[in-house]
C-alpha cells in the first residue's frame, strides 16, 4: 500500500533534489555539462543580485509571518462562535486564500496602479499625495507583503480556529469562576493551548514565503531595481531565461538549506518550550 507513495516521492521529490545538488557542482547549460566544483557557490556570494534576493526574501517572510499569526489568532478568537454571522465571516476571510494567486495578483496590481488605482483615489479623497506603490523601490516589497497578509489571513484563521475548538471549555469556565477576565484567559489558556498550532503555522508559512514567485513574476518582475526580487525568482531567471542550470541549481540548494535550518530551529525551539512547560 505504501509503494505508490514512495515511488511518487522518489521520482518527484527525492530525485529532483539529488539532481539539483549534483548539477550545482557543474556548469550546465542544457547542452554541455562541465564539472566546476564549488565555483557556483563562491559565485553566489559575490552576486549582488542574489544577495539582494536573499535579503528581500528574509524581510518578506519575517514581515508576513508575524502579522499573519497575530491577526489570524485575533480573527479566530472573534469568529469562534456557532452563529450564522460567524459562519459567514469565516467564509469571507477564507475567500482570498482559495482564490488563485494569479487572479489575486492581477486585481491587486490594478489597485496599486499609480494613475487609476483605487488606493491612490482613496488617498486623494482624504487629501493625501498619491503614491507610486509597485513603481517605488522603497514601497514595492511592502506592497507585496500587504497583499500576502491579506491572502493568507484566512488560512491562518482557520488553522487557529481548529486549535481553539479543541480547547476544553471547562478550562474557561473554571478560570471565570476564579475571577479571570477575558485577557487573562487569553494569555493563560488560549495562547498555551494553541502553541503547537503556532509551531505548525510558523513552519508552513515560512515555506510558503520562501517559495514566493507568482506575485513577483506577475506584478513587478523583481523590480524596480531588484527591490522585490526573491530567491525563487532568481532561480527562475537563471534557469529559464539564461539557461544557467548549474548556477540555478546552486541557488536551489542554498534555498533548501535556509528553509531546512529555519524549520529545524523552529522544531527545536518548540520542543524546548514544550519540555519547559511539562517540567513546570
Beta strands, then each sheet from edge to edge (+ up, - down):
strand 1: 26-28
strand 2: 33-35
sheet 1: 1+ 2-
end
